[in-house]
Amino acid sequence: MTLRFNMSELNHMIQSAIEAAYRSYPRKLGKSPGMKIARREIRSLAAAETLKMAIWNYRKHLEKEKVEAKFIMHFSTFMSEWTDWLDEQHGAADSFSDRISILDLLEGEENGDEDPS
């Protein structure tokens, strides 16, 4: 059995899937420009499901990092980089101590200190 949809039905289904993805987005600012990007980039139901996965990954990141609401990207900003969030590790920073160690090493080089290794 083959399912067939006319283009109008398919476009309506894709639009509905994009709207459902937006409803799951944690901050309800930037909808209009974000939806414009979504309509341009999401051309299949599979892509709409992929968008939902990117939003899910972003939400998990926000919860894990305990990001304050005011620092959550507007939907339009998220849509400009949504494919980056398909990687579950996107947004995961190295530990703070690792960053400090790297900064200390770089400062030592600027001051003419030799490499400690």
DSSP file (Angstrom, degrees, kcal/mol; ACC not computed):
  #  RESIDUE AA STRUCTURE BP1 BP2  ACC     N-H-->O    O-->H-N    N-H-->O    O-->H-N    TCO  KAPPA ALPHA  PHI   PSI    X-CA   Y-CA   Z-CA
    1    1 A M              0   0    0      0, 0.0     2,-0.5     0, 0.0     0, 0.0   0.000 360.0 360.0 360.0 128.6    0.0    0.0    0.0
    2    2 A T        -     0   0    0      2,-0.0     2,-0.5     0, 0.0     0, 0.0  -0.905 360.0-139.7-108.9 130.9    1.4    3.4   -1.0
    3    3 A L        -     0   0    0     -2,-0.5     2,-0.4     2,-0.0     0, 0.0  -0.751  22.2-171.5 -87.2 133.0    0.4    6.6    0.7
    4    4 A R        +     0   0    0     -2,-0.5     2,-0.4     2,-0.0    -2,-0.0  -0.988   7.9 180.0-128.6 135.7   -0.1    9.5   -1.6
    5    5 A F        -     0   0    0     -2,-0.4     2,-0.1     4,-0.0    -2,-0.0  -0.973  27.5-123.4-127.7 144.5   -0.6   13.1   -0.7
    6    6 A N     >  -     0   0    0     -2,-0.4     4,-2.5     1,-0.1     5,-0.2  -0.471  37.9-102.8 -78.4 165.1   -1.1   16.0   -3.0
    7    7 A M  H  > S+     0   0    0      1,-0.2     4,-2.9     2,-0.2     5,-0.2   0.843 121.2  55.2 -59.6 -36.2    1.3   18.9   -2.5
    8    8 A S  H  > S+     0   0    0      2,-0.2     4,-2.1     1,-0.2    -1,-0.2   0.930 110.3  45.0 -63.5 -45.5   -1.2   21.0   -0.7
    9    9 A E  H  > S+     0   0    0     -3,-0.2     4,-2.4     2,-0.2    -2,-0.2   0.922 114.4  49.2 -63.4 -43.9   -1.9   18.2    1.9
   10   10 A L  H  X S+     0   0    0     -4,-2.5     4,-2.6     1,-0.2    -2,-0.2   0.925 110.9  49.1 -63.1 -45.1    1.9   17.5    2.3
   11   11 A N  H  X S+     0   0    0     -4,-2.9     4,-2.7     1,-0.2    -1,-0.2   0.889 111.1  50.9 -60.9 -38.9    2.6   21.2    2.8
   12   12 A H  H  X S+     0   0    0     -4,-2.1     4,-2.4    -5,-0.2    -1,-0.2   0.906 110.5  48.9 -64.9 -41.2   -0.1   21.4    5.4
   13   13 A M  H  X S+     0   0    0     -4,-2.4     4,-2.1     2,-0.2    -2,-0.2   0.903 112.5  47.8 -64.7 -41.8    1.3   18.4    7.2
   14   14 A I  H  X S+     0   0    0     -4,-2.6     4,-2.3     2,-0.2    -2,-0.2   0.930 111.9  49.8 -64.7 -45.0    4.8   19.9    7.2
   15   15 A Q  H  X S+     0   0    0     -4,-2.7     4,-2.4     1,-0.2    -2,-0.2   0.894 110.5  50.4 -60.9 -40.5    3.4   23.3    8.4
   16   16 A S  H  X S+     0   0    0     -4,-2.4     4,-2.2     1,-0.2    -1,-0.2   0.885 109.9  50.4 -64.8 -38.5    1.6   21.5   11.2
   17   17 A A  H  X S+     0   0    0     -4,-2.1     4,-2.0     2,-0.2    -2,-0.2   0.874 110.0  50.1 -67.7 -37.1    4.7   19.6   12.2
   18   18 A I  H  X S+     0   0    0     -4,-2.3     4,-2.4     2,-0.2    -2,-0.2   0.917 110.4  50.0 -65.8 -43.2    6.7   22.9   12.3
   19   19 A E  H  X S+     0   0    0     -4,-2.4     4,-2.3     1,-0.2    -2,-0.2   0.901 109.8  51.1 -61.1 -41.1    4.0   24.5   14.5
   20   20 A A  H  X S+     0   0    0     -4,-2.2     4,-1.0     2,-0.2    -1,-0.2   0.896 109.3  50.9 -63.5 -39.6    4.2   21.5   16.8
   21   21 A A  H >< S+     0   0    0     -4,-2.0     3,-0.7     1,-0.2     4,-0.4   0.922 109.1  51.2 -63.4 -43.1    7.9   21.9   17.0
   22   22 A Y  H >< S+     0   0    0     -4,-2.4     3,-1.7     1,-0.2    -2,-0.2   0.901 103.3  58.6 -61.0 -40.8    7.5   25.6   17.9
   23   23 A R  H 3< S+     0   0    0     -4,-2.3    -1,-0.2     1,-0.3    -2,-0.2   0.798 105.6  50.3 -60.2 -27.0    5.1   24.7   20.6
   24   24 A S  T << S+     0   0    0     -4,-1.0    -1,-0.3    -3,-0.7    -2,-0.2   0.537  85.4 109.0 -87.8  -5.7    7.8   22.6   22.3
   25   25 A Y  S <  S-     0   0    0     -3,-1.7    50,-0.1    -4,-0.4    31,-0.0  -0.517  70.4-135.5 -73.6 138.1   10.3   25.4   22.1
   26   26 A P  S    S+     0   0    0      0, 0.0     2,-0.5     0, 0.0    -1,-0.1   0.643  84.7  49.4 -75.9 -14.4   11.1   26.8   25.5
   27   27 A R        -     0   0    0     46,-0.2     2,-0.6     2,-0.1    48,-0.3  -0.982  66.2-154.0-129.6 126.1   10.9   30.6   24.8
   28   28 A K        +     0   0    0     -2,-0.5     2,-0.4    46,-0.1     3,-0.2  -0.223  59.3 105.3 -96.0  45.0    8.1   32.1   22.9
   29   29 A L  S    S+     0   0    0     -2,-0.6    46,-3.2    44,-0.2    47,-0.4  -0.939  71.0  28.8-119.5 147.1    9.9   35.1   21.4
   30   30 A G  S  > S+     0   0    0     -2,-0.4     4,-1.8    44,-0.2     5,-0.2   0.746  71.6 143.5  81.0  24.9   11.0   35.5   17.8
   31   31 A K  H  >  +     0   0    0     -3,-0.2     4,-3.3     2,-0.2     5,-0.3   0.953  64.1  50.6 -63.7 -51.1    8.2   33.3   16.4
   32   32 A S  H  > S+     0   0    0      1,-0.2     4,-1.7     2,-0.2    -1,-0.2   0.935 116.9  37.4 -59.3 -52.8    7.5   35.2   13.1
   33   33 A P  H  > S+     0   0    0      0, 0.0     4,-1.8     0, 0.0    -1,-0.2   0.865 117.9  53.4 -68.1 -30.9   11.1   35.5   11.8
   34   34 A G  H  X S+     0   0    0     -4,-1.8     4,-2.6     1,-0.2    -2,-0.2   0.907 108.1  48.8 -66.9 -41.2   11.8   32.0   13.2
   35   35 A M  H  X S+     0   0    0     -4,-3.3     4,-2.9     2,-0.2     5,-0.2   0.847 106.8  57.0 -67.3 -33.0    8.9   30.5   11.3
   36   36 A K  H  X S+     0   0    0     -4,-1.7     4,-1.5    -5,-0.3    -1,-0.2   0.928 110.2  44.1 -62.1 -44.1   10.0   32.2    8.2
   37   37 A I  H  X S+     0   0    0     -4,-1.8     4,-2.3     2,-0.2     5,-0.3   0.924 113.1  52.2 -64.3 -44.4   13.4   30.5    8.4
   38   38 A A  H  X S+     0   0    0     -4,-2.6     4,-3.2     1,-0.2    -2,-0.2   0.918 108.1  50.2 -60.2 -44.8   11.6   27.2    9.3
   39   39 A R  H  < S+     0   0    0     -4,-2.9    -1,-0.2     1,-0.2    -2,-0.2   0.852 113.1  47.6 -62.9 -33.4    9.3   27.4    6.2
   40   40 A R  H  < S+     0   0    0     -4,-1.5    -1,-0.2    -5,-0.2    -2,-0.2   0.878 123.0  31.4 -73.3 -38.2   12.3   28.0    4.0
   41   41 A E  H  < S+     0   0    0     -4,-2.3     2,-0.9     1,-0.1    -2,-0.2   0.768 103.9  73.2 -96.0 -28.4   14.5   25.2    5.5
   42   42 A I     <  +     0   0    0     -4,-3.2    -1,-0.1    -5,-0.3   -24,-0.1  -0.790  48.0 153.3 -95.4 107.7   12.0   22.5    6.5
   43   43 A R        +     0   0    0     -2,-0.9     2,-0.3     1,-0.0    -1,-0.1   0.327  57.6  39.6-117.1   5.1   10.7   20.9    3.3
   44   44 A S  S  > S-     0   0    0      1,-0.1     4,-1.8   -30,-0.1     5,-0.1  -0.968  78.9-113.5-149.1 162.7    9.8   17.4    4.4
   45   45 A L  H  > S+     0   0    0     -2,-0.3     4,-2.1     1,-0.2     5,-0.2   0.854 118.2  56.3 -66.0 -33.4    8.1   15.6    7.4
   46   46 A A  H  > S+     0   0    0      1,-0.2     4,-1.9     2,-0.2    -1,-0.2   0.908 106.5  49.0 -64.3 -41.1   11.5   14.0    8.1
   47   47 A A  H  > S+     0   0    0      2,-0.2     4,-2.2     1,-0.2    -1,-0.2   0.871 108.7  53.7 -65.9 -35.9   13.1   17.4    8.3
   48   48 A A  H  X S+     0   0    0     -4,-1.8     4,-1.9     2,-0.2    -1,-0.2   0.893 108.6  49.1 -65.5 -38.8   10.4   18.6   10.7
   49   49 A E  H  X S+     0   0    0     -4,-2.1     4,-1.8     2,-0.2    -1,-0.2   0.867 108.9  53.4 -65.9 -35.6   11.0   15.6   12.9
   50   50 A T  H  X S+     0   0    0     -4,-1.9     4,-2.2     2,-0.2    -2,-0.2   0.890 105.9  53.1 -65.6 -39.5   14.7   16.4   12.8
   51   51 A L  H  X S+     0   0    0     -4,-2.2     4,-2.4     1,-0.2    -2,-0.2   0.914 106.7  52.7 -60.7 -42.9   13.8   20.0   14.0
   52   52 A K  H  X S+     0   0    0     -4,-1.9     4,-2.4     1,-0.2    -1,-0.2   0.895 108.4  50.8 -59.7 -39.5   11.9   18.5   16.9
   53   53 A M  H  X S+     0   0    0     -4,-1.8     4,-2.5     2,-0.2    -1,-0.2   0.900 108.8  50.9 -65.7 -39.9   15.0   16.5   17.8
   54   54 A A  H  X S+     0   0    0     -4,-2.2     4,-2.3     2,-0.2    -2,-0.2   0.909 111.2  48.1 -63.1 -42.0   17.2   19.6   17.7
   55   55 A I  H  X S+     0   0    0     -4,-2.4     4,-2.8     2,-0.2    -2,-0.2   0.912 110.3  52.3 -64.4 -41.8   14.8   21.4   20.0
   56   56 A W  H  X S+     0   0    0     -4,-2.4     4,-2.4     1,-0.2    -2,-0.2   0.927 110.1  48.1 -59.0 -45.9   14.8   18.4   22.3
   57   57 A N  H  X S+     0   0    0     -4,-2.5     4,-2.1     1,-0.2    -1,-0.2   0.899 111.9  49.7 -62.5 -40.6   18.6   18.5   22.5
   58   58 A Y  H  X S+     0   0    0     -4,-2.3     4,-2.5     2,-0.2    -2,-0.2   0.915 110.2  50.4 -65.0 -42.4   18.5   22.2   23.1
   59   59 A R  H  X S+     0   0    0     -4,-2.8     4,-2.3     2,-0.2    -2,-0.2   0.913 109.5  50.7 -62.1 -42.3   16.0   21.8   25.9
   60   60 A K  H  X S+     0   0    0     -4,-2.4     4,-2.7     1,-0.2    -1,-0.2   0.904 110.1  51.0 -61.2 -40.4   18.1   19.1   27.5
   61   61 A H  H  X S+     0   0    0     -4,-2.1     4,-2.7     2,-0.2    -2,-0.2   0.927 109.5  50.1 -61.4 -45.4   21.1   21.4   27.3
   62   62 A L  H  X>S+     0   0    0     -4,-2.5     5,-2.0     1,-0.2     4,-0.7   0.904 113.5  45.4 -60.9 -42.2   19.2   24.2   29.0
   63   63 A E  H  <5S+     0   0    0     -4,-2.3     3,-0.5     3,-0.2    -1,-0.2   0.928 113.8  48.4 -67.6 -45.0   18.1   21.9   31.8
   64   64 A K  H  <5S+     0   0    0     -4,-2.7    -2,-0.2     1,-0.2    -1,-0.2   0.910 118.7  39.0 -62.7 -42.8   21.5   20.4   32.3
   65   65 A E  H  <5S-     0   0    0     -4,-2.7    -1,-0.2    -5,-0.2    -2,-0.2   0.490 104.3-130.1 -87.0  -3.9   23.2   23.8   32.4
   66   66 A K  T  <5 -     0   0    0     -4,-0.7     2,-0.3    -3,-0.5    -3,-0.2   0.932  34.3-167.3  53.2  51.2   20.3   25.4   34.4
   67   67 A V      < -     0   0    0     -5,-2.0    -1,-0.2    -6,-0.1     5,-0.1  -0.514  20.2-117.6 -73.3 130.8   20.2   28.3   32.0
   68   68 A E    >   -     0   0    0     -2,-0.3     3,-2.0     1,-0.1     4,-0.3  -0.368  24.8-114.4 -66.0 148.4   18.1   31.2   33.2
   69   69 A A  G >  S+     0   0    0      1,-0.3     3,-1.6     2,-0.2    -1,-0.1   0.839 113.8  61.2 -54.4 -37.8   15.0   32.0   31.0
   70   70 A K  G 3  S+     0   0    0      1,-0.3    -1,-0.3   -43,-0.0    -2,-0.0   0.678 103.1  52.3 -68.3 -13.9   16.4   35.4   29.9
   71   71 A F  G <  S+     0   0    0     -3,-2.0     2,-0.3     2,-0.1    -1,-0.3   0.400  80.9 110.7-101.2   1.8   19.4   33.6   28.3
   72   72 A I  S <  S-     0   0    0     -3,-1.6     3,-0.1    -4,-0.3    -3,-0.0  -0.616  78.3-107.5 -75.6 132.9   17.4   31.2   26.2
   73   73 A M        -     0   0    0     -2,-0.3   -44,-0.2     1,-0.1   -46,-0.2  -0.242  30.2-110.4 -59.6 144.2   17.6   32.0   22.6
   74   74 A H     >  -     0   0    0      1,-0.1     4,-2.5   -46,-0.1     3,-0.3  -0.386  35.3-107.9 -63.2 155.6   14.7   33.5   20.8
   75   75 A F  H  > S+     0   0    0    -46,-3.2     4,-2.6   -48,-0.3   -45,-0.2   0.879 119.9  55.1 -58.5 -38.8   13.1   31.1   18.4
   76   76 A S  H  > S+     0   0    0    -47,-0.4     4,-1.0     2,-0.2    -1,-0.2   0.889 108.7  47.5 -63.5 -38.3   14.5   33.1   15.4
   77   77 A T  H >4 S+     0   0    0     -3,-0.3     3,-0.5     2,-0.2     4,-0.5   0.926 111.6  50.7 -67.2 -44.6   18.0   32.9   16.7
   78   78 A F  H >< S+     0   0    0     -4,-2.5     3,-1.8     1,-0.2     4,-0.4   0.919 106.9  54.8 -57.6 -44.0   17.6   29.1   17.4
   79   79 A M  H 3< S+     0   0    0     -4,-2.6     3,-0.4     1,-0.3    -1,-0.2   0.764  98.6  62.0 -65.1 -24.4   16.4   28.6   13.8
   80   80 A S  T << S+     0   0    0     -4,-1.0    -1,-0.3    -3,-0.5    -2,-0.2   0.659 123.4  19.7 -76.0 -11.7   19.5   30.3   12.4
   81   81 A E  S X> S+     0   0    0     -3,-1.8     3,-1.6    -4,-0.5     4,-0.6   0.133  83.3 126.1-138.0  21.9   21.6   27.5   14.0
   82   82 A W  G >4  +     0   0    0     -3,-0.4     3,-1.2    -4,-0.4     4,-0.1   0.807  69.1  61.3 -58.3 -33.9   19.1   24.7   14.6
   83   83 A T  G >4 S+     0   0    0      1,-0.3     3,-1.4    -4,-0.2     4,-0.3   0.784  93.9  64.9 -66.9 -24.6   21.1   22.1   12.7
   84   84 A D  G X4 S+     0   0    0     -3,-1.6     3,-1.1     1,-0.3    -1,-0.3   0.826  95.0  60.5 -62.4 -29.8   24.0   22.6   15.2
   85   85 A W  G << S+     0   0    0     -3,-1.2    -1,-0.3    -4,-0.6    -2,-0.2   0.394  79.5  83.5 -83.6   4.1   21.7   21.2   17.9
   86   86 A L  G <  S+     0   0    0     -3,-1.4     2,-0.6    -4,-0.1    -1,-0.2   0.781  78.2  77.9 -72.4 -26.1   21.3   17.9   16.1
   87   87 A D  S X  S-     0   0    0     -3,-1.1     3,-1.9    -4,-0.3    -1,-0.0  -0.755  80.1-147.9 -81.7 119.2   24.6   17.0   17.8
   88   88 A E  T 3  S+     0   0    0     -2,-0.6    -1,-0.1     1,-0.3    -3,-0.0   0.740  96.2  56.8 -62.2 -21.6   23.7   16.1   21.4
   89   89 A Q  T >  S+     0   0    0      2,-0.1     3,-2.2     3,-0.0    -1,-0.3   0.527  77.2 119.8 -87.9  -5.9   27.1   17.5   22.5
   90   90 A H  T <  S+     0   0    0     -3,-1.9     3,-0.1     1,-0.3   -29,-0.1  -0.363  79.4  20.3 -61.0 135.2   26.6   20.9   21.0
   91   91 A G  T 3  S+     0   0    0      1,-0.3     2,-0.7    -2,-0.0    -1,-0.3   0.325  88.9 131.2  88.5  -8.4   26.7   23.6   23.7
   92   92 A A    <   -     0   0    0     -3,-2.2    -1,-0.3     1,-0.0     2,-0.2  -0.695  44.7-156.2 -81.4 115.2   28.6   21.3   26.1
   93   93 A A        -     0   0    0     -2,-0.7     3,-0.1     1,-0.1    -3,-0.0  -0.529  20.7-104.0 -87.0 155.7   31.5   23.3   27.3
   94   94 A D        -     0   0    0     -2,-0.2    -1,-0.1     1,-0.2     5,-0.0  -0.270  58.9 -75.9 -63.6 165.3   34.7   21.9   28.7
   95   95 A S     >  -     0   0    0      1,-0.1     4,-1.8     4,-0.0     3,-0.3  -0.288  39.8-116.2 -64.8 154.5   35.0   22.0   32.4
   96   96 A F  H  > S+     0   0    0      1,-0.2     4,-2.3     2,-0.2     5,-0.2   0.885 115.5  55.2 -58.9 -40.8   35.8   25.4   33.9
   97   97 A S  H  > S+     0   0    0      1,-0.2     4,-2.2     2,-0.2    -1,-0.2   0.857 105.0  53.4 -65.0 -33.7   39.1   24.1   35.3
   98   98 A D  H  > S+     0   0    0     -3,-0.3     4,-2.0     2,-0.2    -1,-0.2   0.909 109.5  48.4 -65.1 -41.1   40.1   23.0   31.8
   99   99 A R  H  X S+     0   0    0     -4,-1.8     4,-2.3     1,-0.2    -2,-0.2   0.899 110.9  50.4 -66.3 -39.5   39.5   26.5   30.5
  100  100 A I  H  X S+     0   0    0     -4,-2.3     4,-2.8     2,-0.2    -1,-0.2   0.912 108.4  52.9 -63.7 -42.4   41.4   28.1   33.3
  101  101 A S  H  X S+     0   0    0     -4,-2.2     4,-2.1     1,-0.2    -1,-0.2   0.904 110.1  47.6 -60.5 -41.7   44.4   25.8   32.7
  102  102 A I  H  X S+     0   0    0     -4,-2.0     4,-2.4     2,-0.2    -1,-0.2   0.919 111.9  49.7 -66.0 -43.1   44.4   26.8   29.0
  103  103 A L  H  X S+     0   0    0     -4,-2.3     4,-2.6     1,-0.2    -2,-0.2   0.908 109.9  51.3 -62.5 -41.6   44.2   30.5   29.9
  104  104 A D  H  X S+     0   0    0     -4,-2.8     4,-2.1     1,-0.2    -1,-0.2   0.911 110.4  49.4 -60.7 -42.2   47.1   30.1   32.4
  105  105 A L  H  X S+     0   0    0     -4,-2.1     4,-1.8     2,-0.2    -2,-0.2   0.919 111.6  48.1 -63.7 -44.1   49.2   28.4   29.8
  106  106 A L  H  X S+     0   0    0     -4,-2.4     4,-1.9     1,-0.2    -2,-0.2   0.904 110.8  50.8 -65.0 -41.2   48.5   31.1   27.2
  107  107 A E  H  X S+     0   0    0     -4,-2.6     4,-1.6     1,-0.2    -1,-0.2   0.881 107.4  54.6 -63.7 -37.3   49.3   33.9   29.7
  108  108 A G  H  <>S+     0   0    0     -4,-2.1     5,-2.6     1,-0.2    -1,-0.2   0.881 107.0  50.4 -62.5 -39.0   52.5   32.2   30.5
  109  109 A E  H ><5S+     0   0    0     -4,-1.8     3,-1.1     1,-0.2    -1,-0.2   0.892 108.7  51.6 -66.4 -39.5   53.5   32.2   26.8
  110  110 A E  H 3<5S+     0   0    0     -4,-1.9    -1,-0.2     1,-0.3    -2,-0.2   0.832 109.3  50.8 -65.6 -31.9   52.7   35.9   26.6
  111  111 A N  T 3<5S-     0   0    0     -4,-1.6    -1,-0.3    -5,-0.1    -2,-0.2   0.403 120.2-108.1 -87.3   2.2   54.9   36.6   29.6
  112  112 A G  T < 5 +     0   0    0     -3,-1.1    -3,-0.2     1,-0.3    -2,-0.1   0.572  67.5 151.0  83.7   8.1   57.8   34.7   28.1
  113  113 A D      < -     0   0    0     -5,-2.6    -1,-0.3    -6,-0.2     2,-0.1  -0.417  47.6-113.0 -70.3 149.3   57.5   31.8   30.6
  114  114 A E        -     0   0    0      1,-0.1    -1,-0.1    -3,-0.1    -3,-0.0  -0.447  37.5 -89.4 -80.1 158.4   58.6   28.5   29.3
  115  115 A D        -     0   0    0      1,-0.1    -1,-0.1    -2,-0.1   -10,-0.0  -0.511  33.5-137.4 -65.3 129.4   56.2   25.6   28.7
  116  116 A P              0   0    0      0, 0.0    -1,-0.1     0, 0.0    -2,-0.0   0.656 360.0 360.0 -67.3 -15.4   55.9   23.6   31.9
  117  117 A S              0   0    0      0, 0.0    -2,-0.1     0, 0.0    -3,-0.0   0.484 360.0 360.0 -86.4 360.0   56.0   20.3   30.1
